[in-house]
Amino acid sequence: MAEAATGSGEIAVNITGVATAASTSSHVLGQIGGSVSELAQMAADLRGRVDAFTF
């Protein structure tokens, strides 16, 4: 019985670790998405400035 309880405790710890990793990954992906949007806006602004010099 003690071994089963220990095993269950280890499984719970592992599940918590996976949930934490998933949450962290989600947060990082959100930050990346924001950076990509900002970069796309900068590219559009640059394209507009370059187009101003077109003959």
C-alpha positions as CSV (number, residue, x, y, z in Angstrom):
1,M,0.0,0.0,0.0
2,A,2.8,2.4,0.8
3,E,4.4,1.8,-2.6
4,A,1.1,2.6,-4.3
5,A,0.7,5.8,-2.3
6,T,4.2,6.8,-3.2
7,G,3.6,6.0,-6.9
8,S,0.4,8.1,-6.9
9,G,2.3,11.0,-5.3
10,E,4.9,10.8,-8.0
11,I,2.3,10.8,-10.7
12,A,0.6,13.9,-9.2
13,V,4.0,15.7,-9.1
14,N,4.6,14.7,-12.7
15,I,1.2,15.9,-13.8
16,T,1.8,19.2,-12.0
17,G,5.1,19.6,-13.8
18,V,3.5,19.0,-17.2
19,A,0.7,21.5,-16.4
20,T,3.3,24.1,-15.4
21,A,5.3,23.5,-18.5
22,A,2.2,23.8,-20.7
23,S,1.3,27.1,-18.9
24,T,4.8,28.5,-19.4
25,S,4.7,27.5,-23.1
26,S,1.4,29.1,-23.6
27,H,2.7,32.4,-22.1
28,V,5.8,32.3,-24.2
29,L,3.7,31.7,-27.4
30,G,1.6,34.7,-26.5
31,Q,4.7,36.9,-26.2
32,I,6.0,35.6,-29.5
33,G,2.6,36.3,-31.2
34,G,2.8,39.9,-29.9
35,S,6.3,40.3,-31.2
36,V,5.3,38.9,-34.6
37,S,2.4,41.4,-34.8
38,E,4.7,44.3,-33.9
39,L,7.2,43.2,-36.5
40,A,4.5,43.0,-39.2
41,Q,3.4,46.5,-38.3
42,M,7.0,47.8,-38.5
43,A,7.4,46.1,-41.9
44,A,4.2,47.7,-43.2
45,D,5.4,51.1,-42.0
46,L,8.8,50.6,-43.7
47,R,7.1,49.5,-46.9
48,G,5.1,52.7,-46.9
49,R,8.2,54.8,-46.4
50,V,10.0,53.0,-49.2
51,D,7.1,53.4,-51.5
52,A,7.3,57.2,-51.0
53,F,10.6,57.1,-52.8
54,T,9.3,55.2,-55.8
55,F,9.6,57.0,-59.2
